[in-house]
Amino acid sequence: MPDGPQQELKSDFRDWRSDRPFWGGLLLTLGGVEILVTEKASLKVVMHIGMQGLAGYLLPVMMALLGLLILFNPTQRLFYSIIGMLVSLGTWLTSNLGGFFVGLLLGAVGSCLAFGWAPDQEPRVSRRERRRRAQAAAQGFGEGAGRQTA
């Protein structure tokens, strides 16, 4: 079966996604969007809109913007993630308790993921593979040591 344009598109997206803190930026953006959606809820559902509503709309928009900046400018991810965490925590006071906790948690987790992302990290090795390598090295070392003393 020949590789079609859809397979090539998936491969290109996978390569693009691996070069940036994708899940952190996506979660931060989704947290901001979720809080904005809860701002538009009916007045029976809305619990708290602080500061006459301005900050209630400003902070979620900043969250969404910071999430997009993390996605499209990953070199500045540390600054964006710190500001994203502070803004996410600020929505607790300004926007329906952080979008009924959901947007607040999405923003906080996304900011932490973006902050902790390491760009040039070696691929992870399973515990079983590490054990196998250690045993092979120990056997090779033991045999080499026996040869030197003989």
PyRosetta script that sets phi, psi and omega in degrees:
from pyrosetta import init, pose_from_sequence

init()
pose = pose_from_sequence("MPDGPQQELKSDFRDWRSDRPFWGGLLLTLGGVEILVTEKASLKVVMHIGMQGLAGYLLPVMMALLGLLILFNPTQRLFYSIIGMLVSLGTWLTSNLGGFFVGLLLGAVGSCLAFGWAPDQEPRVSRRERRRRAQAAAQGFGEGAGRQTA")
pose.set_psi(1, 120.9)
pose.set_omega(1, -176.0)
pose.set_phi(2, -72.5)
pose.set_psi(2, 148.7)
pose.set_omega(2, 176.0)
pose.set_phi(3, -70.7)
pose.set_psi(3, 120.8)
pose.set_omega(3, -178.8)
pose.set_phi(4, -94.1)
pose.set_psi(4, -178.6)
pose.set_omega(4, 178.9)
pose.set_phi(5, -65.2)
pose.set_psi(5, -26.8)
pose.set_omega(5, 178.6)
pose.set_phi(6, -67.7)
pose.set_psi(6, -42.1)
pose.set_omega(6, 178.0)
pose.set_phi(7, -64.4)
pose.set_psi(7, -40.3)
pose.set_omega(7, 178.0)
pose.set_phi(8, -65.0)
pose.set_psi(8, -38.9)
pose.set_omega(8, 178.3)
pose.set_phi(9, -64.2)
pose.set_psi(9, -42.1)
pose.set_omega(9, 177.2)
pose.set_phi(10, -62.2)
pose.set_psi(10, -42.8)
pose.set_omega(10, -179.9)
pose.set_phi(11, -64.4)
pose.set_psi(11, -42.8)
pose.set_omega(11, 178.0)
pose.set_phi(12, -63.0)
pose.set_psi(12, -42.5)
pose.set_omega(12, 179.1)
pose.set_phi(13, -64.9)
pose.set_psi(13, -40.3)
pose.set_omega(13, 179.1)
pose.set_phi(14, -62.6)
pose.set_psi(14, -40.6)
pose.set_omega(14, 177.8)
pose.set_phi(15, -66.0)
pose.set_psi(15, -42.6)
pose.set_omega(15, 179.5)
pose.set_phi(16, -64.0)
pose.set_psi(16, -42.9)
pose.set_omega(16, -177.7)
pose.set_phi(17, -66.1)
pose.set_psi(17, -33.4)
pose.set_omega(17, -177.0)
pose.set_phi(18, -74.2)
pose.set_psi(18, -13.4)
pose.set_omega(18, -178.6)
pose.set_phi(19, -93.4)
pose.set_psi(19, 10.1)
pose.set_omega(19, -175.5)
pose.set_phi(20, -154.0)
pose.set_psi(20, 161.9)
pose.set_omega(20, 177.2)
pose.set_phi(21, -77.0)
pose.set_psi(21, 74.8)
pose.set_omega(21, -169.6)
pose.set_phi(22, -62.0)
pose.set_psi(22, -51.5)
pose.set_omega(22, -175.1)
pose.set_phi(23, -67.5)
pose.set_psi(23, -34.4)
pose.set_omega(23, 177.0)
pose.set_phi(24, -64.3)
pose.set_psi(24, -47.3)
pose.set_omega(24, 178.8)
pose.set_phi(25, -64.9)
pose.set_psi(25, -39.1)
pose.set_omega(25, 179.9)
pose.set_phi(26, -66.2)
pose.set_psi(26, -44.1)
pose.set_omega(26, 179.8)
pose.set_phi(27, -65.9)
pose.set_psi(27, -38.9)
pose.set_omega(27, 178.0)
pose.set_phi(28, -64.9)
pose.set_psi(28, -41.8)
pose.set_omega(28, 177.5)
pose.set_phi(29, -64.5)
pose.set_psi(29, -44.6)
pose.set_omega(29, 179.4)
pose.set_phi(30, -64.7)
pose.set_psi(30, -34.9)
pose.set_omega(30, 176.2)
pose.set_phi(31, -63.0)
pose.set_psi(31, -43.4)
pose.set_omega(31, 177.6)
pose.set_phi(32, -64.5)
pose.set_psi(32, -41.2)
pose.set_omega(32, 179.5)
pose.set_phi(33, -66.2)
pose.set_psi(33, -40.7)
pose.set_omega(33, 179.6)
pose.set_phi(34, -62.9)
pose.set_psi(34, -40.7)
pose.set_omega(34, 179.0)
pose.set_phi(35, -66.6)
pose.set_psi(35, -39.2)
pose.set_omega(35, 177.0)
pose.set_phi(36, -62.8)
pose.set_psi(36, -37.5)
pose.set_omega(36, 178.6)
pose.set_phi(37, -66.1)
pose.set_psi(37, -39.7)
pose.set_omega(37, 179.4)
pose.set_phi(38, -70.1)
pose.set_psi(38, -22.9)
pose.set_omega(38, 175.4)
pose.set_phi(39, -66.7)
pose.set_psi(39, -28.0)
pose.set_omega(39, -178.9)
pose.set_phi(40, -89.4)
pose.set_psi(40, 6.2)
pose.set_omega(40, 179.6)
pose.set_phi(41, -68.7)
pose.set_psi(41, 164.2)
pose.set_omega(41, -179.9)
pose.set_phi(42, -67.7)
pose.set_psi(42, 161.0)
pose.set_omega(42, -176.3)
pose.set_phi(43, -65.9)
pose.set_psi(43, -22.5)
pose.set_omega(43, 177.0)
pose.set_phi(44, -69.5)
pose.set_psi(44, -28.2)
pose.set_omega(44, -177.7)
pose.set_phi(45, -90.6)
pose.set_psi(45, -33.5)
pose.set_omega(45, -175.5)
pose.set_phi(46, -65.0)
pose.set_psi(46, 127.8)
pose.set_omega(46, -178.9)
pose.set_phi(47, -94.3)
pose.set_psi(47, -41.8)
pose.set_omega(47, -171.8)
pose.set_phi(48, -159.0)
pose.set_psi(48, 121.1)
pose.set_omega(48, 169.5)
pose.set_phi(49, -122.1)
pose.set_psi(49, 110.4)
pose.set_omega(49, -174.1)
pose.set_phi(50, -89.4)
pose.set_psi(50, 165.8)
pose.set_omega(50, 174.2)
pose.set_phi(51, 50.7)
pose.set_psi(51, 45.3)
pose.set_omega(51, 177.1)
pose.set_phi(52, 58.7)
pose.set_psi(52, 22.0)
pose.set_omega(52, 172.4)
pose.set_phi(53, 88.0)
pose.set_psi(53, -17.9)
pose.set_omega(53, -176.8)
pose.set_phi(54, -63.9)
pose.set_psi(54, -51.8)
pose.set_omega(54, 179.7)
pose.set_phi(55, -68.4)
pose.set_psi(55, -26.2)
pose.set_omega(55, 177.3)
pose.set_phi(56, -63.2)
pose.set_psi(56, -27.0)
pose.set_omega(56, 176.3)
pose.set_phi(57, -98.7)
pose.set_psi(57, -30.7)
pose.set_omega(57, -176.6)
pose.set_phi(58, -68.6)
pose.set_psi(58, -45.8)
pose.set_omega(58, -176.4)
pose.set_phi(59, -66.0)
pose.set_psi(59, -44.6)
pose.set_omega(59, 176.8)
pose.set_phi(60, -64.8)
pose.set_psi(60, -34.1)
pose.set_omega(60, 176.3)
pose.set_phi(61, -65.0)
pose.set_psi(61, -39.7)
pose.set_omega(61, 176.4)
pose.set_phi(62, -63.9)
pose.set_psi(62, -38.7)
pose.set_omega(62, 177.8)
pose.set_phi(63, -60.6)
pose.set_psi(63, -47.3)
pose.set_omega(63, -179.6)
pose.set_phi(64, -63.4)
pose.set_psi(64, -41.2)
pose.set_omega(64, 179.3)
pose.set_phi(65, -65.1)
pose.set_psi(65, -43.5)
pose.set_omega(65, 178.7)
pose.set_phi(66, -64.4)
pose.set_psi(66, -37.8)
pose.set_omega(66, 176.5)
pose.set_phi(67, -62.1)
pose.set_psi(67, -42.3)
pose.set_omega(67, 177.5)
pose.set_phi(68, -67.3)
pose.set_psi(68, -37.0)
pose.set_omega(68, 177.2)
pose.set_phi(69, -64.7)
pose.set_psi(69, -37.6)
pose.set_omega(69, 176.7)
pose.set_phi(70, -62.4)
pose.set_psi(70, -39.3)
pose.set_omega(70, -179.6)
pose.set_phi(71, -68.8)
pose.set_psi(71, -41.2)
pose.set_omega(71, -171.7)
pose.set_phi(72, -102.0)
pose.set_psi(72, -7.4)
pose.set_omega(72, 175.5)
pose.set_phi(73, -140.2)
pose.set_psi(73, 69.7)
pose.set_omega(73, -172.7)
pose.set_phi(74, -69.7)
pose.set_psi(74, -11.5)
pose.set_omega(74, -179.6)
pose.set_phi(75, -68.5)
pose.set_psi(75, -25.0)
pose.set_omega(75, -179.8)
pose.set_phi(76, -103.0)
pose.set_psi(76, 25.6)
pose.set_omega(76, -172.9)
pose.set_phi(77, -62.3)
pose.set_psi(77, -31.3)
pose.set_omega(77, -178.5)
pose.set_phi(78, -64.7)
pose.set_psi(78, -47.9)
pose.set_omega(78, 178.8)
pose.set_phi(79, -63.2)
pose.set_psi(79, -47.3)
pose.set_omega(79, -178.2)
pose.set_phi(80, -63.4)
pose.set_psi(80, -37.9)
pose.set_omega(80, -177.9)
pose.set_phi(81, -72.1)
pose.set_psi(81, -35.7)
pose.set_omega(81, 177.3)
pose.set_phi(82, -66.5)
pose.set_psi(82, -46.2)
pose.set_omega(82, 177.8)
pose.set_phi(83, -64.3)
pose.set_psi(83, -38.5)
pose.set_omega(83, 177.9)
pose.set_phi(84, -61.5)
pose.set_psi(84, -39.4)
pose.set_omega(84, 177.8)
pose.set_phi(85, -66.0)
pose.set_psi(85, -44.3)
pose.set_omega(85, 179.8)
pose.set_phi(86, -64.0)
pose.set_psi(86, -41.7)
pose.set_omega(86, 179.0)
pose.set_phi(87, -67.3)
pose.set_psi(87, -40.0)
pose.set_omega(87, 178.2)
pose.set_phi(88, -60.7)
pose.set_psi(88, -43.9)
pose.set_omega(88, 178.6)
pose.set_phi(89, -68.1)
pose.set_psi(89, -30.7)
pose.set_omega(89, 177.9)
pose.set_phi(90, -67.8)
pose.set_psi(90, -24.6)
pose.set_omega(90, 179.3)
pose.set_phi(91, -68.8)
pose.set_psi(91, -16.9)
pose.set_omega(91, 175.8)
pose.set_phi(92, -56.7)
pose.set_psi(92, -40.0)
pose.set_omega(92, -177.8)
pose.set_phi(93, -88.5)
pose.set_psi(93, -24.3)
pose.set_omega(93, -169.5)
pose.set_phi(94, -107.6)
pose.set_psi(94, -20.1)
pose.set_omega(94, -168.8)
pose.set_phi(95, -138.3)
pose.set_psi(95, 82.6)
pose.set_omega(95, 174.0)
pose.set_phi(96, 48.7)
pose.set_psi(96, 48.0)
pose.set_omega(96, -178.7)
pose.set_phi(97, 54.3)
pose.set_psi(97, 45.0)
pose.set_omega(97, 178.6)
pose.set_phi(98, 71.6)
pose.set_psi(98, 39.0)
pose.set_omega(98, -179.3)
pose.set_phi(99, 68.1)
pose.set_psi(99, 45.2)
pose.set_omega(99, -178.1)
pose.set_phi(100, 56.1)
pose.set_psi(100, 44.9)
pose.set_omega(100, 176.5)
pose.set_phi(101, 70.6)
pose.set_psi(101, -23.1)
pose.set_omega(101, -175.0)
pose.set_phi(102, -67.9)
pose.set_psi(102, -52.0)
pose.set_omega(102, 179.7)
pose.set_phi(103, -63.5)
pose.set_psi(103, -38.1)
pose.set_omega(103, 177.7)
pose.set_phi(104, -61.7)
pose.set_psi(104, -46.7)
pose.set_omega(104, -179.5)
pose.set_phi(105, -68.2)
pose.set_psi(105, -40.3)
pose.set_omega(105, 177.1)
pose.set_phi(106, -61.0)
pose.set_psi(106, -43.3)
pose.set_omega(106, 179.7)
pose.set_phi(107, -65.8)
pose.set_psi(107, -42.0)
pose.set_omega(107, -179.1)
pose.set_phi(108, -66.8)
pose.set_psi(108, -44.9)
pose.set_omega(108, -179.9)
pose.set_phi(109, -66.7)
pose.set_psi(109, -41.7)
pose.set_omega(109, 178.4)
pose.set_phi(110, -62.4)
pose.set_psi(110, -40.7)
pose.set_omega(110, 178.1)
pose.set_phi(111, -64.9)
pose.set_psi(111, -40.9)
pose.set_omega(111, 178.2)
pose.set_phi(112, -65.0)
pose.set_psi(112, -40.9)
pose.set_omega(112, 178.0)
pose.set_phi(113, -64.1)
pose.set_psi(113, -40.7)
pose.set_omega(113, 179.6)
pose.set_phi(114, -67.8)
pose.set_psi(114, -38.6)
pose.set_omega(114, -179.4)
pose.set_phi(115, -67.0)
pose.set_psi(115, -38.4)
pose.set_omega(115, -175.4)
pose.set_phi(116, -86.6)
pose.set_psi(116, -2.6)
pose.set_omega(116, -177.2)
pose.set_phi(117, -69.0)
pose.set_psi(117, 131.4)
pose.set_omega(117, 178.4)
pose.set_phi(118, -111.7)
pose.set_psi(118, 117.7)
pose.set_omega(118, -172.0)
pose.set_phi(119, -69.2)
pose.set_psi(119, -41.7)
pose.set_omega(119, -173.7)
pose.set_phi(120, -110.6)
pose.set_psi(120, 52.8)
pose.set_omega(120, -177.7)
pose.set_phi(121, -92.6)
pose.set_psi(121, 141.8)
pose.set_omega(121, 177.8)
pose.set_phi(122, -69.6)
pose.set_psi(122, 152.6)
pose.set_omega(122, 178.5)
pose.set_phi(123, -61.2)
pose.set_psi(123, 145.5)
pose.set_omega(123, -179.3)
pose.set_phi(124, -72.1)
pose.set_psi(124, 145.1)
pose.set_omega(124, 178.7)
pose.set_phi(125, -113.5)
pose.set_psi(125, 134.1)
pose.set_omega(125, -177.8)
pose.set_phi(126, -66.3)
pose.set_psi(126, 159.3)
pose.set_omega(126, -179.7)
pose.set_phi(127, -62.8)
pose.set_psi(127, -39.1)
pose.set_omega(127, 179.5)
pose.set_phi(128, -62.0)
pose.set_psi(128, -41.9)
pose.set_omega(128, 179.8)
pose.set_phi(129, -66.9)
pose.set_psi(129, -39.7)
pose.set_omega(129, 177.7)
pose.set_phi(130, -63.2)
pose.set_psi(130, -42.2)
pose.set_omega(130, 177.9)
pose.set_phi(131, -62.0)
pose.set_psi(131, -43.5)
pose.set_omega(131, -179.4)
pose.set_phi(132, -62.6)
pose.set_psi(132, -42.1)
pose.set_omega(132, 178.9)
pose.set_phi(133, -65.9)
pose.set_psi(133, -39.5)
pose.set_omega(133, 179.6)
pose.set_phi(134, -66.3)
pose.set_psi(134, -40.9)
pose.set_omega(134, 178.5)
pose.set_phi(135, -66.1)
pose.set_psi(135, -40.0)
pose.set_omega(135, 178.9)
pose.set_phi(136, -65.3)
pose.set_psi(136, -39.5)
pose.set_omega(136, 179.0)
pose.set_phi(137, -67.8)
pose.set_psi(137, -39.5)
pose.set_omega(137, 179.6)
pose.set_phi(138, -66.4)
pose.set_psi(138, -40.4)
pose.set_omega(138, 178.3)
pose.set_phi(139, -67.2)
pose.set_psi(139, -41.2)
pose.set_omega(139, 178.4)
pose.set_phi(140, -65.9)
pose.set_psi(140, -38.3)
pose.set_omega(140, 179.2)
pose.set_phi(141, -69.4)
pose.set_psi(141, -41.0)
pose.set_omega(141, 179.4)
pose.set_phi(142, -64.1)
pose.set_psi(142, -40.2)
pose.set_omega(142, 178.5)
pose.set_phi(143, -68.9)
pose.set_psi(143, -38.4)
pose.set_omega(143, 179.7)
pose.set_phi(144, -67.2)
pose.set_psi(144, -36.9)
pose.set_omega(144, 179.5)
pose.set_phi(145, -69.6)
pose.set_psi(145, -36.4)
pose.set_omega(145, 179.0)
pose.set_phi(146, -66.4)
pose.set_psi(146, -34.3)
pose.set_omega(146, -179.2)
pose.set_phi(147, -71.2)
pose.set_psi(147, -34.3)
pose.set_omega(147, -178.1)
pose.set_phi(148, -70.3)
pose.set_psi(148, -34.0)
pose.set_omega(148, -177.4)
pose.set_phi(149, -81.7)
pose.set_psi(149, -20.8)
pose.set_omega(149, -176.6)
pose.set_phi(150, -78.4)
pose.dump_pdb("model.pdb")
